[in-house]
Amino acid sequence: MQIKSNGMLVYKLAGRSLAAARRLEDELRRELETVPVLKEGNLKAIGDSWNALYKGLLARLAVEAPEVLELTGLNARAVQVFQGPQTWPRAYAEAPHIFLSPEKNPEYFMYVPVDYKGGHFVPADGGLLDEKEERITGDRLFAGGWLGNAPLVTVKKEGVTTPADYAPPSKSALRKAFSYLPNDHVCFIAAGRSLALVADLKARQKEWERRLKHACRAIEAAVELDKPKMLAALPAGEDVRISATYSYYSSGGGRAELLLSVRREGKKDFWSAGKTVPVPPSPAFTLEDRSGGEYIVRARTDTPEGRRLAAVIDAIPDTPGLGDYAALRGNFAVKKDSIGQALGVNGVVPHVVELAGRTILVYTAAPKSGKDGFCPPDAQPFSAFAYEWLRADDGDRNTGVTPPPMPQAVSDALAGKPAATPPRRKKSPPRP
């Protein structure tokens, strides 16, 4: 079986490693008897309480039973390094995770991270699974994602400094490693006039959203008048959830589409929750079927109720977007395929991202196209590598992971210094 760096191996535990896993399970039960954890309420608070319990457990075992940590690999973290086409390498230290199969008499399996050099922890007396056995075990443990199986003890991975001997792959190898990444990013920190245009867009979007929500409440109020008719056709004690929403093009332009959904609450029958409920004809609007049990709402113009609703809807402006501002429209060439066509990929309209207290304008451009011919007014060019790094930092924090230390190049980019050049791949010495 080929072992790939930065990958994962699966072992079935036996002998000494199995005994250690069972001891770890017993110690976890003991810890739960004295350390309270949250089981309901805010998800972040629940996760934090469990993480605190795990940290306390590991600290206790390091003193009372260090052999358990040694045999389960919880003190043998592997450093994995990940890199994309427009990113600097990010390194993480990750420990093995032990899962129990769902049977009454479970088997124990260990998922072992492989480091950036191909090294990894080997559980004593454990048996390495081949690729077919891995797939079968994965289905058994997680049921294709339907079974919420959690590790016996969760040890959060942590960002670490990229090892000095890490050799980055070539640009072509990096791009081939991603299934769909035909274009690059070109980034600018908005300032002066460009920042003022972004502020203007945000103000327009706020007013646009206010009018849309007003229209949604008006639609819900009109449907509410017919709620007794809908409830009369349902079992006694049942209720319905009336929800008006909207869809629009995120890039801006065109009119937003108003949508209506009426579904059962499932108060008397849990399995009926979410089922759509027919909406009686209304003097205020007509409905057009849409996928997913929703309706497209169109105001009537032949009734007083419809004309009142039409006035509310007509007051909603076209969807605002950065494409409305000529000064922000780029001229970058892009690679466009069927997927890009469907996604509306272009090198003209940027999107706005708020990162590290900066407003960043992000454009799309083909990897080998000229990227120096355009700059939004008063904006400052910003390293796409630094942008991707900051985005990954946000992703880490959102999942409770400590990001790797910030490279000096990212700090320099935030300070407005010239963009750093990413490290080049070291060439192999010529063969004799």
C-alpha positions in Angstrom: 0.0 0.0 0.0 1.4 3.4 -1.0 1.7 5.8 1.8 1.1 9.4 0.8 2.5 12.4 2.7 -0.1 14.6 4.4 -2.6 11.7 4.1 -4.3 9.4 6.6 -3.9 5.7 7.4 -6.4 3.5 9.3 -5.4 0.8 11.8 -7.6 -1.8 13.5 -6.4 -1.8 17.1 -5.4 -5.0 18.9 -3.2 -6.1 21.7 -1.4 -3.3 23.6 -2.9 -0.5 21.6 -6.4 -1.9 22.0 -5.9 -2.2 25.8 -4.7 1.4 25.9 -7.8 2.6 23.9 -10.1 0.8 26.4 -8.2 2.3 29.3 -8.6 5.7 27.7 -12.3 5.1 27.4 -12.5 4.2 31.1 -10.6 7.3 32.0 -12.9 9.4 29.9 -15.9 8.0 31.8 -14.2 8.8 35.1 -13.5 12.4 33.9 -17.1 12.9 33.0 -18.2 12.0 36.5 -16.4 15.0 37.9 -16.2 17.5 35.1 -19.5 19.0 33.8 -19.9 19.5 30.1 -22.7 21.3 28.2 -25.0 19.1 26.1 -27.4 21.7 24.9 -27.5 25.4 24.0 -24.9 27.3 22.0 -22.9 25.0 19.8 -19.6 26.9 20.3 -20.1 26.8 24.1 -20.8 23.0 23.9 -17.7 22.4 21.9 -15.6 24.6 24.2 -16.8 22.7 27.3 -15.8 19.3 25.7 -12.5 20.6 24.5 -11.7 21.8 28.1 -12.6 18.3 29.4 -10.3 16.6 26.9 -7.5 18.9 27.8 -7.9 18.2 31.4 -8.1 14.5 30.8 -4.9 14.5 28.7 -3.1 16.6 31.4 -4.1 14.1 34.1 -3.0 11.1 32.0 0.3 12.7 31.3 1.0 12.4 35.0 -1.0 9.3 36.1 -0.8 7.1 33.0 1.7 8.4 30.4 1.8 4.9 28.8 -1.8 5.4 27.7 -0.9 8.5 25.7 2.1 6.8 24.2 0.2 3.7 23.1 -2.7 5.8 21.7 -0.4 8.2 19.9 -2.1 11.3 21.5 1.3 12.7 22.3 2.8 11.8 18.9 1.4 14.5 16.6 2.3 14.5 12.9 3.2 17.7 11.2 1.2 18.0 7.9 1.8 20.8 5.4 -0.8 21.9 2.9 -0.3 24.3 0.0 -2.4 25.5 -2.9 -1.6 27.3 -6.2 -1.8 30.8 -4.7 -1.0 30.2 -1.1 2.0 29.9 1.2 2.3 26.5 2.9 0.3 26.0 6.1 1.5 23.4 8.7 -0.6 21.7 11.3 0.3 19.3 14.1 -2.4 16.6 14.3 -2.8 13.6 16.6 -4.4 10.2 15.8 -8.1 9.7 16.4 -9.8 6.6 17.7 -13.3 5.6 16.6 -15.5 2.8 17.9 -17.7 0.8 15.5 -21.4 1.1 16.3 -22.1 -2.5 17.3 -22.8 -3.6 20.9 -19.4 -5.1 21.2 -17.4 -2.5 19.2 -14.1 -2.8 17.4 -11.6 0.1 17.8 -10.0 1.8 14.8 -7.3 4.5 14.7 -7.0 7.1 12.0 -3.4 8.1 11.9 -2.2 11.3 10.2 0.9 10.9 7.9 3.4 13.8 8.1 4.8 15.9 5.2 7.7 13.4 4.9 5.6 10.3 4.9 6.3 9.4 8.6 3.5 8.4 11.0 2.7 6.8 14.3 2.3 3.0 14.4 -0.1 1.6 17.1 1.5 -1.3 18.9 0.0 -4.7 17.6 -2.5 -2.8 15.3 -3.2 -4.0 11.8 -3.0 -1.5 8.9 -6.0 -1.6 6.6 -5.7 -1.6 2.8 -7.7 0.8 0.6 -10.7 -1.6 0.2 -10.8 -2.3 4.0 -10.6 1.5 4.6 -13.7 2.1 2.5 -15.6 -0.7 4.2 -14.6 0.6 7.6 -15.5 4.2 6.7 -19.0 3.1 5.7 -19.3 1.1 8.9 -18.2 3.9 11.1 -19.8 6.9 9.4 -22.5 5.4 7.1 -21.6 7.8 4.3 -21.9 10.8 6.6 -25.3 9.8 8.0 -23.9 8.4 11.3 -22.5 11.1 13.6 -19.6 9.1 15.0 -17.2 11.2 17.0 -13.7 10.2 18.1 -13.2 8.7 21.5 -11.2 11.8 22.5 -10.9 14.8 20.3 -7.6 16.5 20.1 -7.8 19.7 18.0 -5.1 20.1 15.4 -2.9 23.2 15.9 -1.2 25.4 13.4 2.6 25.4 13.6 5.5 26.9 11.8 6.2 25.3 8.4 9.3 23.1 8.8 12.5 24.6 7.3 13.1 21.5 5.2 9.6 21.5 3.6 10.1 21.5 -0.2 7.0 23.1 -2.0 5.7 21.3 -5.1 6.0 22.9 -8.5 3.3 25.3 -9.6 2.0 22.8 -12.2 1.8 20.0 -9.6 0.0 22.3 -7.2 -2.6 23.2 -9.8 -3.1 19.6 -10.9 -3.8 18.7 -7.2 -7.0 20.7 -7.3 -10.0 19.3 -9.2 -11.3 22.7 -10.3 -9.1 25.8 -10.0 -8.7 27.3 -13.5 -8.2 30.9 -12.4 -6.2 33.0 -10.0 -7.1 35.9 -7.8 -5.9 39.5 -8.2 -6.4 41.5 -5.0 -6.5 45.2 -3.9 -7.0 46.9 -0.6 -9.8 49.4 -1.2 -8.9 53.0 -0.2 -9.9 56.5 -1.1 -12.4 56.6 -4.0 -12.6 52.8 -4.4 -13.4 52.5 -0.7 -16.1 55.2 -1.0 -17.7 53.3 -3.9 -17.8 50.1 -1.7 -19.4 52.2 1.1 -22.0 53.5 -1.4 -22.8 49.9 -2.5 -23.2 48.8 1.1 -25.7 51.7 1.8 -27.6 50.8 -1.3 -27.7 47.1 -0.4 -29.0 48.0 3.1 -31.9 50.0 1.6 -32.5 47.3 -1.0 -32.6 44.6 1.7 -35.0 46.7 3.9 -37.5 47.0 1.0 -37.2 43.3 0.2 -38.0 42.4 3.8 -40.9 44.8 3.8 -42.3 43.0 0.8 -41.7 39.6 2.4 -43.7 40.7 5.5 -46.5 42.0 3.3 -46.7 38.6 1.5 -46.7 36.7 4.8 -49.5 39.0 6.1 -51.6 38.3 3.0 -51.1 34.5 3.4 -51.8 34.7 7.2 -55.4 35.8 6.3 -56.0 32.4 4.7 -54.3 30.4 7.5 -57.7 29.2 9.0 -58.5 27.6 5.6 -55.2 25.8 5.5 -55.5 24.6 9.1 -59.0 23.3 8.4 -57.6 20.8 6.0 -55.0 19.5 8.5 -55.2 17.3 11.6 -56.5 19.2 14.7 -53.6 20.8 16.6 -51.3 21.1 13.6 -49.8 24.4 12.6 -48.1 25.8 9.5 -44.9 27.9 9.0 -45.4 30.7 6.5 -42.1 32.1 5.1 -41.5 34.6 2.4 -37.9 34.9 1.1 -36.1 36.1 -2.0 -33.4 35.0 -4.5 -31.1 37.2 -6.5 -27.8 37.3 -8.4 -25.0 37.8 -6.0 -23.0 39.7 -8.6 -25.9 42.3 -8.8 -28.2 43.3 -11.6 -31.8 42.3 -12.3 -34.8 42.1 -10.1 -34.8 39.9 -7.0 -37.4 37.1 -7.1 -39.9 36.9 -4.2 -40.5 33.3 -2.9 -43.2 31.8 -0.7 -43.0 28.6 1.3 -45.8 27.2 3.5 -45.0 24.0 5.4 -46.4 21.9 8.2 -44.9 22.3 11.7 -45.3 18.6 12.5 -46.8 19.3 16.0 -48.9 16.1 15.9 -46.8 14.0 13.6 -43.1 14.5 13.6 -42.7 12.9 10.1 -45.0 15.4 8.5 -42.8 18.4 9.6 -41.7 20.3 6.6 -44.3 19.0 4.2 -45.7 21.6 1.8 -49.2 22.9 2.3 -51.3 24.1 -0.7 -51.9 27.9 -0.6 -55.5 29.1 -1.3 -55.9 31.6 -4.2 -55.3 35.1 -2.9 -56.7 38.5 -4.0 -53.2 39.9 -3.5 -51.0 37.7 -5.7 -50.6 34.7 -8.0 -48.2 31.8 -7.4 -45.9 30.0 -9.8 -44.5 26.6 -8.8 -40.8 26.5 -8.1 -38.6 23.5 -7.3 -38.2 22.5 -3.6 -41.8 23.2 -2.6 -41.5 27.0 -3.1 -43.6 29.4 -5.1 -42.6 32.5 -7.0 -44.9 35.3 -6.0 -46.3 37.8 -8.5 -48.5 40.7 -7.4 -51.9 41.0 -9.0 -52.9 44.2 -10.7 -56.6 43.5 -11.1 -57.5 43.9 -7.4 -57.0 46.6 -4.7 -55.1 44.1 -2.6 -52.9 43.2 -5.5 -52.2 46.8 -6.5 -51.1 47.6 -2.9 -48.7 44.7 -2.9 -47.5 45.6 -6.4 -46.6 49.1 -5.1 -44.5 47.6 -2.3 -42.7 45.2 -4.7 -42.2 47.9 -7.4 -40.4 50.1 -4.9 -37.6 47.5 -4.7 -34.7 48.6 -6.9 -32.7 46.3 -9.1 -30.1 44.3 -7.2 -27.1 46.5 -6.5 -23.7 45.2 -7.2 -20.1 46.3 -7.8 -20.7 46.0 -11.5 -22.7 49.2 -11.3 -19.5 51.2 -10.8 -17.5 51.7 -13.9 -14.3 52.6 -12.0 -14.3 49.2 -10.3 -14.8 47.1 -13.5 -11.6 45.2 -14.3 -10.3 44.0 -17.6 -8.7 40.6 -16.7 -8.8 37.6 -19.0 -10.3 34.5 -17.5 -10.3 30.8 -18.3 -14.0 29.9 -18.8 -15.4 26.4 -19.1 -19.0 25.1 -18.7 -18.7 25.3 -14.9 -17.3 28.8 -15.0 -20.0 29.8 -17.4 -22.7 28.5 -15.0 -21.1 30.3 -12.1 -20.8 33.6 -14.0 -17.0 33.7 -13.7 -15.6 36.9 -15.2 -12.6 39.2 -14.9 -14.6 42.4 -14.7 -16.7 42.5 -11.5 -14.9 41.9 -8.2 -16.3 40.7 -4.9 -15.6 42.4 -1.6 -14.1 40.5 1.3 -13.5 42.0 4.8 -10.3 40.5 6.2 -8.0 41.7 9.0 -9.8 45.0 9.2 -9.3 45.7 5.5 -11.8 45.9 2.6 -10.3 43.8 -0.1 -11.4 43.8 -3.8 -10.9 40.3 -5.3 -10.8 39.9 -9.1 -10.6 36.7 -11.1 -7.8 36.3 -13.8 -6.3 33.5 -15.8 -3.0 32.2 -14.4 -0.8 33.4 -17.3 -2.8 36.5 -18.2 -1.4 40.0 -17.7 -2.4 41.2 -14.3 -0.8 44.6 -14.1 -2.9 46.6 -16.4 -5.7 47.6 -14.0 -6.0 49.0 -10.5 -9.2 50.4 -8.9 -8.9 54.2 -8.1 -6.7 54.9 -5.0 -6.6 51.1 -4.2 -3.4 49.4 -3.1 -2.3 46.1 -4.8 -2.4 43.3 -2.2 -0.7 39.9 -2.4 -3.1 37.1 -3.4 -1.0 34.8 -1.3 -1.6 37.0 1.7 -5.3 37.1 0.9 -5.5 33.3 0.8 -3.6 33.1 4.0 -5.9 35.4 5.9 -9.0 33.6 4.5 -7.6 30.3 5.8 -6.9 31.9 9.2 -10.6 32.9 9.4 -11.6 29.4 8.4 -9.4 27.9 11.2 -10.8 30.2 13.8 -14.4 29.5 12.8 -13.7 25.8 13.4 -11.9 26.3 16.7 -8.4 25.6 15.2 -5.4 27.7 16.2 -4.0 29.1 12.9 -0.3 28.7 12.0 2.0 31.6 12.9 1.6 34.4 10.4 4.5 34.6 7.9 6.4 37.9 7.7 5.3 38.3 4.1 1.6 38.5 5.3 2.5 41.1 7.9 4.4 43.1 5.2 1.4 42.9 2.9 -0.9 44.2 5.6 1.6 47.0 6.3 1.5 48.1 2.6 5.0 46.8 1.7 5.6 45.4 -1.8 4.1 41.9 -2.3 6.6 39.2 -1.6 7.4 36.5 -4.1 6.4 33.0 -3.0 9.2 30.6 -2.3 10.6 28.8 -5.4 10.8 25.1 -5.6 14.3 23.8 -5.0 15.7 22.2 -8.1 17.1 18.7 -7.8 20.8 18.4 -8.4 21.7 17.0 -11.8 22.2 13.2 -12.0 25.8 12.0 -12.5 
